[in-house]
Amino acid sequence: MTVLKLPRCTAATKLHGKTVIVTGANTGIGKTTAIDLARRGARVILACRDKGRGEAAVQEIIQETGNKQVIFMQLDLASLKSVRSFVDNFLKSEPRLDILINNAGQVCAQTVEKTEDGFGMMFRCQPPWSLPADGFAPGPAEGERAEPCCDRGLQSPRDGKSGFQLSDDSQRFGSGNSDYEIFQDYCHSKLCNVLFTYELAKRLEGTEVTCYSLHPGVIKTEIGRYASFWWTLFLRPFVLFFSVDAESGAQTTLHCALEQGIEHLSGHYFTCCAPVLKINPKARDDAVAKKLWELSESFCGLS
């Protein structure tokens, strides 16, 4: 039951000969996105942490779409070692990358949950501290149009605060000590998605590679499967009456990845298959975006 209906992606783009990576593609919006891209003829790589669930999703997508160019590659975004291994394996096995969709995300239940590298779990597992931060972004083959990098954004840019402590000690960011702090950390991490994409677009100017951040809507997915009992209880009425299914949630992602003529909007934040042109100034803070990029490079050992 829901009272909402979201716009749909209307792009008729075919993707034969194109290669796409979708992180967190074994369930929810990621899986639905992968199904649509496979139907369009793309070679789709499901970048997932759980091998069993990832391989099962591959078989389901092949069966549903008839496209046998769907493969699983293991990727645990909570581990920089795993991210680098994924990038190395991809570059060795694949000659091209046309579209990168940073879809994976997580809401943690434990108040101080951290990755093996010492980062707050939500901070590390939210895009775009995944592949672009490790120097991994789509690029066009000679004579072809570049395709985008799409980062799942936040519920609303006003929910996060650019005044959070963005410092060299920010690797602890994303490990709150209460349900409220965890929610704030989640909002902050999503604001970082928007800021990072904004900065990435500036650094990609002149390359013909585009990038977008987006809000998929309030979607019934498994992103909150690790959330605490009290947050689950609190959010359930909103999910019941105001959320939509994963297919609806994938539409803005597909719009950003496939729509022709939006290249001049690289770096913008999208929702409901349209750019948000009047965005909160905190999501366009040049100094904070630059600092976030530099810290991301430092945390990933790239500077």
MIDOSE-1310 file (N, C-alpha, C; in nm, 2 decimals, decimal comma, always signed):
residues 303
mtvl	+0,08/-0,12/+0,00/+0,00/+0,00/+0,00/+0,09/+0,12/+0,00; +0,06/+0,22/-0,09/+0,13/+0,34/-0,10/+0,05/+0,45/-0,16; +0,07/+0,57/-0,12/+0,00/+0,68/-0,18/+0,08/+0,76/-0,28; +0,20/+0,71/-0,31/+0,30/+0,78/-0,40/+0,31/+0,71/-0,53
klpr	+0,34/+0,79/-0,64/+0,38/+0,74/-0,77/+0,49/+0,82/-0,82; +0,60/+0,76/-0,86/+0,71/+0,84/-0,91/+0,72/+0,83/-1,06; +0,78/+0,94/-1,12/+0,80/+0,94/-1,27/+0,89/+0,82/-1,31; +0,88/+0,79/-1,44/+0,96/+0,67/-1,49/+1,06/+0,72/-1,59
ctaa	+1,17/+0,65/-1,60/+1,27/+0,68/-1,70/+1,21/+0,65/-1,84; +1,22/+0,74/-1,93/+1,16/+0,72/-2,06/+1,27/+0,70/-2,17; +1,40/+0,69/-2,13/+1,50/+0,67/-2,23/+1,49/+0,54/-2,30; +1,51/+0,54/-2,43/+1,50/+0,42/-2,51/+1,64/+0,36/-2,54
tklh	+1,74/+0,41/-2,47/+1,88/+0,38/-2,50/+1,91/+0,23/-2,50; +1,97/+0,18/-2,60/+2,02/+0,04/-2,60/+2,17/+0,04/-2,56; +2,21/-0,07/-2,50/+2,35/-0,08/-2,44/+2,43/-0,19/-2,49; +2,40/-0,24/-2,61/+2,48/-0,35/-2,67/+2,62/-0,31/-2,69
gktv	+2,72/-0,39/-2,64/+2,86/-0,35/-2,65/+2,91/-0,27/-2,53; +2,82/-0,23/-2,44/+2,86/-0,14/-2,33/+2,87/-0,23/-2,20; +2,96/-0,19/-2,11/+2,98/-0,26/-1,99/+2,95/-0,17/-1,87; +2,87/-0,22/-1,78/+2,82/-0,15/-1,66/+2,85/-0,22/-1,53
ivtg	+2,89/-0,14/-1,43/+2,91/-0,20/-1,30/+2,79/-0,14/-1,21; +2,73/-0,23/-1,13/+2,63/-0,18/-1,03/+2,67/-0,24/-0,90; +2,70/-0,16/-0,80/+2,74/-0,21/-0,67/+2,61/-0,24/-0,59; +2,62/-0,34/-0,50/+2,50/-0,38/-0,43/+2,38/-0,43/-0,51
antg	+2,42/-0,50/-0,62/+2,32/-0,54/-0,72/+2,25/-0,67/-0,70; +2,26/-0,73/-0,58/+2,20/-0,86/-0,56/+2,06/-0,84/-0,50; +2,02/-0,72/-0,47/+1,89/-0,70/-0,41/+1,84/-0,56/-0,43; +1,71/-0,53/-0,41/+1,66/-0,40/-0,41/+1,68/-0,32/-0,53
igkt	+1,70/-0,19/-0,52/+1,72/-0,10/-0,63/+1,83/-0,14/-0,72; +1,94/-0,19/-0,66/+2,06/-0,23/-0,75/+2,02/-0,35/-0,84; +1,95/-0,44/-0,79/+1,91/-0,56/-0,87/+1,81/-0,52/-0,98; +1,72/-0,43/-0,94/+1,62/-0,39/-1,04/+1,69/-0,31/-1,15
taid	+1,79/-0,22/-1,11/+1,86/-0,15/-1,21/+1,94/-0,24/-1,30; +2,00/-0,34/-1,24/+2,08/-0,44/-1,32/+1,99/-0,51/-1,42; +1,87/-0,55/-1,38/+1,78/-0,61/-1,47/+1,74/-0,53/-1,59; +1,71/-0,40/-1,57/+1,68/-0,31/-1,68/+1,80/-0,29/-1,77
larr	+1,92/-0,28/-1,72/+2,04/-0,26/-1,80/+2,07/-0,38/-1,88; +2,04/-0,50/-1,82/+2,06/-0,63/-1,90/+1,96/-0,64/-2,01; +1,84/-0,60/-1,99/+1,74/-0,60/-2,09/+1,78/-0,51/-2,21; +1,86/-0,41/-2,18/+1,90/-0,32/-2,29/+2,02/-0,37/-2,36
garv	+2,07/-0,49/-2,32/+2,18/-0,55/-2,39/+2,32/-0,53/-2,33; +2,33/-0,46/-2,22/+2,46/-0,43/-2,16/+2,53/-0,56/-2,10; +2,66/-0,55/-2,09/+2,73/-0,65/-2,01/+2,73/-0,59/-1,87; +2,66/-0,66/-1,77/+2,64/-0,61/-1,64/+2,72/-0,68/-1,54
ilac	+2,80/-0,61/-1,46/+2,88/-0,67/-1,35/+2,81/-0,64/-1,22; +2,77/-0,74/-1,15/+2,71/-0,72/-1,02/+2,83/-0,72/-0,92; +2,85/-0,61/-0,86/+2,96/-0,60/-0,76/+2,90/-0,61/-0,62; +2,91/-0,72/-0,56/+2,85/-0,75/-0,43/+2,94/-0,82/-0,33
rdkg	+2,91/-0,80/-0,21/+2,99/-0,86/-0,10/+2,96/-1,01/-0,08; +2,84/-1,05/-0,08/+2,80/-1,19/-0,06/+2,80/-1,27/-0,18; +2,89/-1,36/-0,19/+2,91/-1,44/-0,32/+2,79/-1,52/-0,35; +2,73/-1,59/-0,25/+2,61/-1,67/-0,27/+2,50/-1,59/-0,32
rgea	+2,47/-1,48/-0,26/+2,35/-1,40/-0,30/+2,38/-1,33/-0,44; +2,51/-1,29/-0,46/+2,54/-1,23/-0,59/+2,53/-1,33/-0,70; +2,58/-1,45/-0,69/+2,57/-1,55/-0,79/+2,43/-1,59/-0,82; +2,34/-1,60/-0,71/+2,20/-1,63/-0,73/+2,13/-1,52/-0,81
avqe	+2,17/-1,39/-0,78/+2,11/-1,28/-0,85/+2,15/-1,28/-1,00; +2,27/-1,32/-1,03/+2,32/-1,34/-1,17/+2,23/-1,43/-1,24; +2,20/-1,55/-1,18/+2,12/-1,65/-1,25/+1,97/-1,60/-1,27; +1,92/-1,53/-1,17/+1,79/-1,48/-1,18/+1,78/-1,37/-1,29
iiqe	+1,88/-1,29/-1,30/+1,87/-1,18/-1,40/+1,89/-1,24/-1,54; +1,98/-1,34/-1,56/+1,99/-1,41/-1,69/+1,86/-1,47/-1,73; +1,80/-1,54/-1,63/+1,67/-1,61/-1,66/+1,57/-1,51/-1,70; +1,56/-1,40/-1,63/+1,45/-1,30/-1,66/+1,47/-1,22/-1,79
tgnk	+1,60/-1,19/-1,82/+1,63/-1,11/-1,94/+1,68/-1,18/-2,06; +1,73/-1,30/-2,04/+1,79/-1,37/-2,16/+1,93/-1,33/-2,19; +1,98/-1,23/-2,12/+2,11/-1,18/-2,14/+2,21/-1,26/-2,06; +2,30/-1,33/-2,13/+2,40/-1,41/-2,05/+2,53/-1,33/-2,02
qvif	+2,53/-1,20/-2,06/+2,65/-1,12/-2,02/+2,62/-1,05/-1,89; +2,59/-1,13/-1,79/+2,57/-1,08/-1,65/+2,66/-1,16/-1,56; +2,75/-1,10/-1,49/+2,85/-1,17/-1,41/+2,86/-1,11/-1,27; +2,91/-1,19/-1,18/+2,94/-1,15/-1,04/+3,08/-1,13/-1,02
mqld	+3,11/-1,02/-0,95/+3,25/-0,99/-0,91/+3,24/-0,95/-0,76; +3,32/-1,01/-0,68/+3,31/-0,98/-0,53/+3,37/-0,85/-0,50; +3,29/-0,78/-0,42/+3,34/-0,64/-0,37/+3,28/-0,61/-0,23; +3,36/-0,60/-0,14/+3,32/-0,56/+0,00/+3,36/-0,41/+0,02
lasl	+3,27/-0,32/+0,02/+3,30/-0,18/+0,03/+3,35/-0,14/+0,17; +3,34/-0,23/+0,26/+3,39/-0,21/+0,40/+3,54/-0,24/+0,41; +3,60/-0,28/+0,30/+3,74/-0,32/+0,30/+3,81/-0,25/+0,18; +3,91/-0,17/+0,21/+3,99/-0,11/+0,11/+4,06/-0,21/+0,03
ksvr	+4,11/-0,32/+0,10/+4,18/-0,43/+0,03/+4,09/-0,49/-0,07; +3,96/-0,51/-0,04/+3,87/-0,57/-0,13/+3,84/-0,48/-0,25; +3,83/-0,35/-0,22/+3,80/-0,25/-0,33/+3,92/-0,25/-0,43; +4,04/-0,25/-0,38/+4,16/-0,25/-0,47/+4,17/-0,38/-0,54
sfvd	+4,13/-0,49/-0,48/+4,13/-0,62/-0,55/+4,03/-0,63/-0,66; +3,91/-0,57/-0,63/+3,81/-0,56/-0,73/+3,85/-0,48/-0,85; +3,91/-0,37/-0,83/+3,96/-0,28/-0,94/+4,06/-0,35/-1,02; +4,16/-0,42/-0,95/+4,26/-0,49/-1,02/+4,20/-0,60/-1,11
nflk	+4,11/-0,68/-1,05/+4,05/-0,79/-1,13/+3,97/-0,74/-1,25; +3,90/-0,62/-1,23/+3,82/-0,57/-1,33/+3,91/-0,52/-1,45; +4,02/-0,45/-1,42/+4,11/-0,40/-1,52/+4,18/-0,51/-1,59; +4,20/-0,62/-1,53/+4,27/-0,73/-1,59/+4,17/-0,81/-1,69
sepr	+4,04/-0,81/-1,65/+3,95/-0,89/-1,73/+3,86/-0,82/-1,82; +3,84/-0,69/-1,80/+3,75/-0,61/-1,88/+3,82/-0,50/-1,96; +3,79/-0,49/-2,09/+3,86/-0,39/-2,17/+3,80/-0,25/-2,16; +3,68/-0,24/-2,10/+3,62/-0,11/-2,10/+3,52/-0,10/-1,98
ldil	+3,49/+0,03/-1,95/+3,38/+0,05/-1,85/+3,30/+0,17/-1,90; +3,17/+0,16/-1,92/+3,09/+0,27/-1,98/+3,00/+0,34/-1,87; +2,95/+0,26/-1,78/+2,86/+0,32/-1,68/+2,90/+0,26/-1,54; +2,91/+0,34/-1,44/+2,94/+0,30/-1,31/+2,83/+0,35/-1,22
inna	+2,75/+0,26/-1,15/+2,64/+0,30/-1,06/+2,68/+0,26/-0,92; +2,71/+0,36/-0,84/+2,74/+0,33/-0,70/+2,61/+0,33/-0,62; +2,55/+0,21/-0,61/+2,42/+0,19/-0,55/+2,43/+0,15/-0,41; +2,53/+0,07/-0,37/+2,53/+0,00/-0,24/+2,53/+0,11/-0,13
gqvc	+2,46/+0,07/-0,02/+2,46/+0,15/+0,10/+2,42/+0,07/+0,22; +2,43/+0,13/+0,34/+2,39/+0,05/+0,46/+2,35/+0,15/+0,57; +2,25/+0,10/+0,65/+2,22/+0,17/+0,78/+2,26/+0,07/+0,89; +2,34/+0,11/+0,98/+2,40/+0,01/+1,08/+2,31/+0,01/+1,20
aqtv	+2,31/-0,10/+1,27/+2,24/-0,12/+1,40/+2,33/-0,09/+1,51; +2,45/-0,13/+1,50/+2,55/-0,12/+1,61/+2,60/+0,03/+1,62; +2,61/+0,08/+1,74/+2,65/+0,22/+1,75/+2,79/+0,25/+1,72; +2,88/+0,16/+1,73/+3,02/+0,19/+1,70/+3,08/+0,09/+1,60
ekte	+2,99/+0,05/+1,50/+3,04/-0,05/+1,40/+3,14/+0,02/+1,31; +3,25/-0,05/+1,29/+3,36/+0,01/+1,21/+3,41/-0,10/+1,11; +3,47/-0,05/+1,01/+3,53/-0,14/+0,91/+3,67/-0,19/+0,96; +3,73/-0,28/+0,88/+3,86/-0,33/+0,92/+3,97/-0,22/+0,91
dgfg	+3,94/-0,12/+0,83/+4,03/-0,01/+0,82/+4,01/+0,10/+0,92; +3,91/+0,09/+1,01/+3,89/+0,18/+1,11/+3,79/+0,29/+1,08; +3,72/+0,28/+0,97/+3,62/+0,38/+0,93/+3,49/+0,35/+0,99; +3,40/+0,45/+1,02/+3,27/+0,42/+1,05/+3,20/+0,35/+0,94
mmfr	+3,12/+0,24/+0,97/+3,07/+0,15/+0,86/+2,99/+0,23/+0,76; +2,90/+0,31/+0,81/+2,81/+0,39/+0,71/+2,89/+0,48/+0,62; +2,99/+0,55/+0,68/+3,08/+0,64/+0,61/+3,15/+0,57/+0,49; +3,21/+0,45/+0,52/+3,28/+0,38/+0,42/+3,19/+0,31/+0,32
cqpp	+3,08/+0,26/+0,36/+3,00/+0,18/+0,27/+2,90/+0,26/+0,18; +2,89/+0,39/+0,21/+2,80/+0,47/+0,13/+2,89/+0,51/+0,01; +2,83/+0,51/-0,11/+2,90/+0,57/-0,22/+2,92/+0,72/-0,20; +3,02/+0,79/-0,25/+3,11/+0,74/-0,35/+3,25/+0,71/-0,30
wslp	+3,26/+0,67/-0,17/+3,40/+0,63/-0,12/+3,43/+0,48/-0,16; +3,37/+0,45/-0,28/+3,39/+0,31/-0,32/+3,49/+0,31/-0,44; +3,44/+0,32/-0,56/+3,53/+0,31/-0,68/+3,59/+0,44/-0,73; +3,51/+0,55/-0,74/+3,58/+0,67/-0,79/+3,69/+0,72/-0,70
adgf	+3,67/+0,69/-0,57/+3,77/+0,74/-0,47/+3,90/+0,67/-0,49; +3,90/+0,55/-0,56/+4,02/+0,48/-0,59/+4,06/+0,49/-0,73; +4,03/+0,61/-0,79/+4,07/+0,64/-0,93/+4,01/+0,55/-1,03; +3,88/+0,52/-1,01/+3,81/+0,43/-1,10/+3,68/+0,49/-1,14
apgp	+3,68/+0,55/-1,27/+3,56/+0,61/-1,32/+3,55/+0,57/-1,47; +3,42/+0,58/-1,52/+3,40/+0,54/-1,66/+3,48/+0,63/-1,76; +3,52/+0,57/-1,87/+3,58/+0,65/-1,97/+3,54/+0,60/-2,11; +3,53/+0,69/-2,20/+3,48/+0,65/-2,34/+3,58/+0,58/-2,42
aege	+3,54/+0,49/-2,50/+3,63/+0,43/-2,60/+3,65/+0,54/-2,71; +3,75/+0,53/-2,79/+3,78/+0,64/-2,89/+3,67/+0,66/-2,98; +3,62/+0,78/-2,99/+3,51/+0,81/-3,08/+3,37/+0,79/-3,03; +3,36/+0,75/-2,90/+3,23/+0,73/-2,84/+3,20/+0,83/-2,73
raep	+3,07/+0,84/-2,71/+3,02/+0,93/-2,60/+3,05/+0,87/-2,46; +3,10/+0,95/-2,37/+3,12/+0,90/-2,24/+2,99/+0,88/-2,16; +2,98/+0,78/-2,08/+2,86/+0,75/-2,00/+2,89/+0,80/-1,86; +2,78/+0,80/-1,78/+2,79/+0,86/-1,64/+2,83/+0,77/-1,53
ccdr	+2,88/+0,83/-1,42/+2,89/+0,77/-1,29/+2,77/+0,82/-1,21; +2,69/+0,73/-1,15/+2,58/+0,77/-1,08/+2,59/+0,73/-0,93; +2,58/+0,83/-0,84/+2,59/+0,80/-0,70/+2,46/+0,82/-0,63; +2,41/+0,72/-0,56/+2,29/+0,73/-0,48/+2,30/+0,84/-0,38
glqs	+2,21/+0,93/-0,37/+2,22/+1,05/-0,28/+2,14/+1,03/-0,15; +2,11/+1,14/-0,09/+2,05/+1,14/+0,04/+1,90/+1,17/+0,03; +1,83/+1,15/+0,14/+1,68/+1,17/+0,14/+1,66/+1,32/+0,11; +1,73/+1,41/+0,16/+1,73/+1,55/+0,12/+1,86/+1,62/+0,17
prdg	+1,91/+1,70/+0,08/+2,04/+1,77/+0,12/+2,03/+1,85/+0,25; +1,91/+1,89/+0,29/+1,90/+1,96/+0,42/+1,91/+1,87/+0,54; +1,90/+1,74/+0,52/+1,91/+1,65/+0,64/+2,06/+1,64/+0,69; +2,15/+1,65/+0,60/+2,29/+1,65/+0,65/+2,34/+1,79/+0,68
ksgf	+2,45/+1,80/+0,75/+2,50/+1,93/+0,79/+2,65/+1,94/+0,75; +2,68/+2,04/+0,66/+2,81/+2,06/+0,62/+2,90/+2,11/+0,73; +2,84/+2,14/+0,85/+2,92/+2,18/+0,96/+2,97/+2,06/+1,05; +2,95/+1,94/+1,00/+3,00/+1,82/+1,08/+3,15/+1,83/+1,07
qlsd	+3,22/+1,76/+1,17/+3,36/+1,77/+1,18/+3,43/+1,70/+1,07; +3,47/+1,77/+0,96/+3,54/+1,72/+0,85/+3,69/+1,75/+0,87; +3,76/+1,65/+0,92/+3,90/+1,67/+0,96/+3,98/+1,55/+0,93; +4,10/+1,55/+0,95/+4,19/+1,43/+0,93/+4,15/+1,32/+1,02
dsqr	+4,07/+1,34/+1,12/+4,02/+1,24/+1,21/+3,88/+1,19/+1,17; +3,84/+1,23/+1,05/+3,70/+1,19/+1,01/+3,68/+1,05/+0,97; +3,78/+0,97/+0,98/+3,76/+0,82/+0,96/+3,67/+0,76/+1,07; +3,66/+0,83/+1,18/+3,57/+0,79/+1,28/+3,43/+0,83/+1,25
fgsg	+3,41/+0,91/+1,16/+3,28/+0,96/+1,12/+3,19/+0,84/+1,07; +3,07/+0,83/+1,12/+2,98/+0,72/+1,09/+2,98/+0,62/+1,19; +3,02/+0,65/+1,32/+3,01/+0,55/+1,43/+2,95/+0,62/+1,55; +2,82/+0,66/+1,54/+2,76/+0,73/+1,65/+2,73/+0,64/+1,77
nsdy	+2,69/+0,70/+1,88/+2,68/+0,63/+2,00/+2,53/+0,62/+2,05; +2,44/+0,66/+1,96/+2,30/+0,64/+1,99/+2,22/+0,63/+1,86; +2,09/+0,59/+1,87/+2,01/+0,59/+1,74/+2,01/+0,72/+1,67; +1,99/+0,83/+1,75/+1,99/+0,96/+1,69/+2,12/+0,99/+1,62
eifq	+2,23/+0,97/+1,68/+2,36/+1,00/+1,62/+2,38/+0,91/+1,50; +2,34/+0,79/+1,50/+2,35/+0,70/+1,38/+2,27/+0,76/+1,27; +2,15/+0,81/+1,30/+2,07/+0,87/+1,19/+2,14/+1,00/+1,14; +2,20/+1,08/+1,23/+2,27/+1,20/+1,18/+2,39/+1,16/+1,10
dych	+2,46/+1,05/+1,14/+2,57/+1,00/+1,06/+2,53/+0,96/+0,92; +2,41/+0,89/+0,91/+2,36/+0,85/+0,78/+2,33/+0,97/+0,70; +2,27/+1,07/+0,75/+2,24/+1,20/+0,68/+2,37/+1,26/+0,63; +2,47/+1,27/+0,72/+2,60/+1,33/+0,69/+2,66/+1,26/+0,57
sklc	+2,66/+1,12/+0,58/+2,72/+1,04/+0,47/+2,66/+1,07/+0,34; +2,53/+1,09/+0,34/+2,45/+1,12/+0,22/+2,48/+1,26/+0,16; +2,49/+1,35/+0,25/+2,54/+1,48/+0,21/+2,68/+1,48/+0,14; +2,76/+1,39/+0,20/+2,90/+1,38/+0,14/+2,89/+1,32/+0,00
nvlf	+2,79/+1,23/-0,02/+2,77/+1,18/-0,16/+2,75/+1,30/-0,26; +2,66/+1,39/-0,22/+2,63/+1,50/-0,31/+2,75/+1,59/-0,33; +2,82/+1,62/-0,22/+2,94/+1,71/-0,22/+3,05/+1,64/-0,31; +3,07/+1,51/-0,29/+3,17/+1,44/-0,36/+3,15/+1,44/-0,51
tyel	+3,02/+1,42/-0,54/+2,99/+1,42/-0,69/+3,00/+1,55/-0,75; +2,97/+1,65/-0,67/+2,99/+1,79/-0,72/+3,13/+1,82/-0,75; +3,22/+1,78/-0,66/+3,36/+1,80/-0,68/+3,42/+1,71/-0,79; +3,37/+1,59/-0,80/+3,41/+1,50/-0,91/+3,38/+1,56/-1,04
akrl	+3,26/+1,62/-1,06/+3,22/+1,68/-1,18/+3,32/+1,79/-1,23; +3,36/+1,87/-1,13/+3,46/+1,97/-1,16/+3,59/+1,92/-1,21; +3,63/+1,81/-1,15/+3,76/+1,75/-1,18/+3,75/+1,67/-1,31; +3,63/+1,64/-1,36/+3,61/+1,56/-1,48/+3,58/+1,66/-1,60
egte	+3,58/+1,79/-1,58/+3,55/+1,88/-1,68/+3,65/+1,86/-1,80; +3,60/+1,86/-1,92/+3,69/+1,84/-2,04/+3,72/+1,70/-2,07; +3,67/+1,60/-1,99/+3,69/+1,46/-2,02/+3,58/+1,39/-2,09; +3,46/+1,45/-2,10/+3,34/+1,40/-2,15/+3,28/+1,29/-2,06
vtcy	+3,33/+1,27/-1,94/+3,27/+1,18/-1,85/+3,19/+1,26/-1,75; +3,06/+1,21/-1,73/+2,97/+1,29/-1,65/+2,94/+1,21/-1,52; +2,89/+1,28/-1,42/+2,85/+1,21/-1,29/+2,74/+1,28/-1,23; +2,65/+1,21/-1,16/+2,53/+1,26/-1,10/+2,51/+1,20/-0,96
slhp	+2,45/+1,27/-0,87/+2,40/+1,21/-0,74/+2,25/+1,22/-0,75; +2,19/+1,13/-0,67/+2,04/+1,13/-0,68/+1,98/+1,07/-0,56; +1,85/+1,11/-0,54/+1,76/+1,05/-0,44/+1,66/+0,96/-0,51; +1,66/+0,83/-0,48/+1,57/+0,74/-0,55/+1,42/+0,75/-0,50
gvik	+1,40/+0,82/-0,39/+1,26/+0,82/-0,33/+1,27/+0,73/-0,20; +1,15/+0,72/-0,13/+1,14/+0,64/-0,02/+1,10/+0,50/-0,06; +1,20/+0,41/-0,06/+1,18/+0,28/-0,12/+1,18/+0,16/-0,02; +1,10/+0,06/-0,05/+1,09/-0,06/+0,03/+1,21/-0,15/-0,02
teig	+1,32/-0,14/+0,05/+1,43/-0,23/+0,02/+1,49/-0,28/+0,15; +1,61/-0,35/+0,14/+1,67/-0,41/+0,25/+1,78/-0,32/+0,31; +1,78/-0,19/+0,28/+1,89/-0,11/+0,33/+1,89/-0,10/+0,48; +1,77/-0,11/+0,54/+1,76/-0,09/+0,68/+1,76/-0,22/+0,76
ryas	+1,80/-0,33/+0,69/+1,79/-0,46/+0,76/+1,88/-0,47/+0,88; +1,98/-0,39/+0,89/+2,06/-0,39/+1,01/+2,03/-0,28/+1,11; +1,92/-0,20/+1,08/+1,88/-0,09/+1,17/+1,83/-0,15/+1,30; +1,83/-0,07/+1,41/+1,79/-0,11/+1,54/+1,64/-0,13/+1,54
fwwt	+1,59/-0,20/+1,65/+1,45/-0,23/+1,66/+1,37/-0,10/+1,67; +1,42/+0,00/+1,75/+1,34/+0,12/+1,77/+1,33/+0,20/+1,64; +1,44/+0,21/+1,56/+1,43/+0,28/+1,43/+1,33/+0,21/+1,34; +1,34/+0,08/+1,34/+1,25/+0,00/+1,25/+1,10/+0,03/+1,29
lflr	+1,08/+0,03/+1,42/+0,94/+0,05/+1,47/+0,89/+0,19/+1,43; +0,98/+0,29/+1,45/+0,95/+0,43/+1,42/+0,92/+0,45/+1,27; +1,00/+0,39/+1,19/+0,99/+0,41/+1,04/+0,88/+0,33/+0,97; +0,84/+0,22/+1,04/+0,75/+0,13/+0,97/+0,62/+0,20/+0,91
pfvl	+0,55/+0,29/+0,98/+0,43/+0,36/+0,93/+0,47/+0,44/+0,80; +0,58/+0,51/+0,80/+0,62/+0,58/+0,68/+0,65/+0,49/+0,56; +0,72/+0,38/+0,59/+0,75/+0,29/+0,49/+0,62/+0,23/+0,43; +0,52/+0,20/+0,52/+0,40/+0,14/+0,48/+0,32/+0,23/+0,38
ffsv	+0,31/+0,35/+0,42/+0,22/+0,44/+0,34/+0,28/+0,53/+0,24; +0,42/+0,56/+0,25/+0,48/+0,65/+0,17/+0,60/+0,60/+0,09; +0,62/+0,47/+0,09/+0,73/+0,41/+0,01/+0,68/+0,35/-0,11; +0,77/+0,33/-0,21/+0,73/+0,26/-0,33/+0,83/+0,14/-0,35
daes	+0,80/+0,06/-0,46/+0,88/-0,06/-0,48/+1,02/-0,02/-0,54; +1,10/-0,13/-0,55/+1,24/-0,11/-0,60/+1,24/-0,07/-0,75; +1,14/-0,11/-0,82/+1,14/-0,08/-0,97/+1,11/+0,07/-0,98; +1,03/+0,13/-0,90/+1,00/+0,27/-0,90/+1,13/+0,35/-0,85
gaqt	+1,19/+0,29/-0,75/+1,31/+0,35/-0,70/+1,43/+0,35/-0,79; +1,43/+0,27/-0,89/+1,54/+0,26/-0,99/+1,53/+0,36/-1,10; +1,42/+0,43/-1,11/+1,39/+0,51/-1,23/+1,49/+0,63/-1,24; +1,52/+0,70/-1,13/+1,60/+0,82/-1,14/+1,75/+0,77/-1,17
tlhc	+1,79/+0,66/-1,11/+1,92/+0,60/-1,15/+1,93/+0,58/-1,30; +1,83/+0,51/-1,35/+1,83/+0,48/-1,49/+1,82/+0,61/-1,58; +1,75/+0,71/-1,53/+1,74/+0,83/-1,60/+1,88/+0,90/-1,62; +1,95/+0,90/-1,50/+2,08/+0,97/-1,50/+2,18/+0,89/-1,59
aleq	+2,17/+0,75/-1,59/+2,26/+0,67/-1,66/+2,23/+0,67/-1,81; +2,11/+0,69/-1,85/+2,07/+0,66/-1,99/+2,02/+0,78/-2,07; +1,97/+0,88/-2,00/+1,91/+1,00/-2,07/+2,01/+1,08/-2,15; +1,98/+1,10/-2,28/+2,06/+1,18/-2,36/+2,03/+1,33/-2,34
gieh	+2,14/+1,41/-2,35/+2,11/+1,56/-2,34/+2,12/+1,62/-2,20; +2,16/+1,54/-2,10/+2,18/+1,60/-1,97/+2,32/+1,61/-1,93; +2,41/+1,60/-2,02/+2,55/+1,60/-1,99/+2,60/+1,74/-1,93; +2,53/+1,84/-1,96/+2,56/+1,98/-1,91/+2,52/+1,98/-1,76
lsgh	+2,45/+1,89/-1,71/+2,41/+1,88/-1,57/+2,49/+1,79/-1,49; +2,61/+1,76/-1,54/+2,70/+1,68/-1,46/+2,73/+1,74/-1,33; +2,73/+1,66/-1,22/+2,75/+1,71/-1,09/+2,63/+1,75/-1,01; +2,51/+1,75/-1,08/+2,39/+1,79/-1,02/+2,33/+1,68/-0,94
yftc	+2,23/+1,72/-0,86/+2,16/+1,62/-0,77/+2,02/+1,61/-0,84; +1,98/+1,48/-0,86/+1,85/+1,45/-0,92/+1,75/+1,38/-0,83; +1,63/+1,40/-0,85/+1,52/+1,32/-0,79/+1,40/+1,32/-0,88; +1,32/+1,22/-0,88/+1,20/+1,20/-0,97/+1,24/+1,23/-1,11
capv	+1,35/+1,18/-1,16/+1,40/+1,19/-1,30/+1,42/+1,33/-1,34; +1,46/+1,42/-1,25/+1,48/+1,56/-1,29/+1,58/+1,62/-1,20; +1,66/+1,72/-1,24/+1,76/+1,78/-1,16/+1,69/+1,87/-1,06; +1,75/+1,88/-0,94/+1,71/+1,97/-0,84/+1,79/+2,10/-0,86
lkin	+1,73/+2,20/-0,91/+1,80/+2,32/-0,95/+1,81/+2,42/-0,83; +1,72/+2,41/-0,73/+1,73/+2,50/-0,61/+1,77/+2,41/-0,50; +1,90/+2,39/-0,48/+1,95/+2,30/-0,38/+2,00/+2,38/-0,26; +2,00/+2,32/-0,15/+2,05/+2,39/-0,03/+2,20/+2,42/-0,05
pkar	+2,24/+2,54/-0,01/+2,37/+2,59/-0,03/+2,48/+2,50/+0,03; +2,45/+2,43/+0,14/+2,54/+2,34/+0,20/+2,59/+2,23/+0,11; +2,50/+2,19/+0,01/+2,53/+2,09/-0,09/+2,62/+2,14/-0,21; +2,65/+2,27/-0,20/+2,73/+2,33/-0,31/+2,84/+2,42/-0,24
ddav	+2,89/+2,37/-0,13/+3,00/+2,44/-0,06/+3,13/+2,39/-0,12; +3,19/+2,48/-0,20/+3,31/+2,44/-0,28/+3,43/+2,41/-0,18; +3,44/+2,48/-0,08/+3,55/+2,45/+0,01/+3,54/+2,32/+0,08; +3,42/+2,29/+0,13/+3,39/+2,16/+0,20/+3,41/+2,04/+0,10
akkl	+3,36/+2,06/-0,03/+3,36/+1,96/-0,13/+3,51/+1,93/-0,16; +3,59/+2,03/-0,17/+3,73/+2,01/-0,20/+3,80/+1,94/-0,08; +3,77/+1,98/+0,04/+3,83/+1,92/+0,16/+3,79/+1,77/+0,16; +3,66/+1,74/+0,13/+3,61/+1,60/+0,13/+3,69/+1,52/+0,03
wels	+3,71/+1,57/-0,09/+3,79/+1,50/-0,19/+3,93/+1,47/-0,14; +3,99/+1,57/-0,08/+4,13/+1,55/-0,04/+4,14/+1,45/+0,08; +4,04/+1,45/+0,17/+4,04/+1,36/+0,28/+4,01/+1,22/+0,22; +3,93/+1,20/+0,12/+3,90/+1,07/+0,06/+4,02/+1,02/+0,00
esfc	+4,10/+1,10/-0,07/+4,22/+1,05/-0,13/+4,32/+1,01/-0,02; +4,33/+1,08/+0,09/+4,42/+1,05/+0,20/+4,37/+0,92/+0,26; +4,24/+0,90/+0,29/+4,19/+0,78/+0,36/+4,22/+0,66/+0,27; +4,21/+0,68/+0,14/+4,23/+0,56/+0,04/+4,38/+0,54/+0,01
gls	+4,47/+0,62/+0,06/+4,61/+0,61/+0,04/+4,65/+0,65/-0,10; +4,57/+0,75/-0,16/+4,60/+0,80/-0,29/+4,68/+0,93/-0,29; +4,71/+0,98/-0,18/+4,78/+1,11/-0,17/+4,89/+1,11/-0,07
